[in-house]
Amino acid sequence: MYLSDFVRRLFPPLIIILVLPIVGCEGVGVVASSDPYVKLAQADDLLNHEGRVMQASRQLDEAIPIFEQKGDKAGLAKAYRLYGILARVGGTKDDPVILWLHRDEPIHPVAEELDNSDGYLKKALLLAKETNQLYLVANIEFLLGNNEVLRGKPLLACPYYDRTITDFAEAKKAQPKTELEAMPGVATPEQGFALAKKQAGCP
């Protein structure tokens, strides 16, 4: 479950470090597997914990065709969601200019990166709804709202945040026993949503 992203991605605390001539080391520590869910988990860890953009992109590039071949729409939803996050730092391009990310300061995506991110997130949202992944639906709505904040248009984030609150409540009602990751800085996801709305200036 990716609920830690509800708050972590509000203002992503990442510093961008430009590619240096050490690209050959990018594959170190990646476990070879033909299981797309293993690749997906590795991509999530590589991006969100290690900041290894290029290797995370490679894992997703390998996982998505397998999900497609198997007709696994639930897996595709998760993969496109992560692609949406990766796109914010140009990681979906053939020649990404970023290699390492560090979690100390916010990133500053350009308009093209945010547009690409929206495209992947909206694909993920449709698939998540189709496969009844309720928590994932709420998470993706939240990420789309965050993209509007990153564009400098925080009030456009408000409808996304409102849907996040509604979708999350429905998910919690339908799946009350789901264990959620603790999020830094807030006691509950609901508090995180309220904070996001407040910071965006939502009514």
C-alpha positions, 0 to 999 in steps of 0.5 A: 500500500502506497499511502505514505505517499499521501503526505510524502508527495505533497511537496516532494522533498527531493534535491536533483543531482545531475547525471555524472559519468558514473552511470555504469553503477546504476544497476548495482543491487537490483535483483533479477526477476521475471515477476512484474510485481517484484520489478514494481516493488524494486522500482518503488524502492529505487525511486522513493528510497534510493533516488535512482531514477534511471534504474527505477525507469528500467524496472518499470519499462520491463514490468509494464509489458509483462502486465500487459501480456498477462492482462493484469490491469491492477498491476498496470494501475500501480505501474502507471502511478509510479510512472506518474511520479517518475515523470515529475523528474523527467525519468520517463524520457529516453535520456533522463538528465537526472540520475540521483535524487535526495530527499532534503529539498523540494523538486521543481518540475517543468510544465512538460514533466507535470503534463507527462505525469498527469497523463500517466496518473490519469491512465492509472486512475482509470485502471485503479477504478476499473479494478476496484483498488479504492485506496489507490484511487484516492492516492492517485487523486491526491497526486494529481492535486499535488501536481497542480500545487507544483504548477503554481495553481494550488486552487486547482488542486482543491477538487482533487483533494476533495475527491481524495477525502471522499474516495479514502472514506469509501475505501476505509469503509469497504476495507476497514482491516487494511493496514496503512503505513504511518505518515510522518508529521500527521497522526492519520491520513485524514489529517494529511488531507486537511493539511494539504487543503489548508496549504493550497488555500482551499475553501 
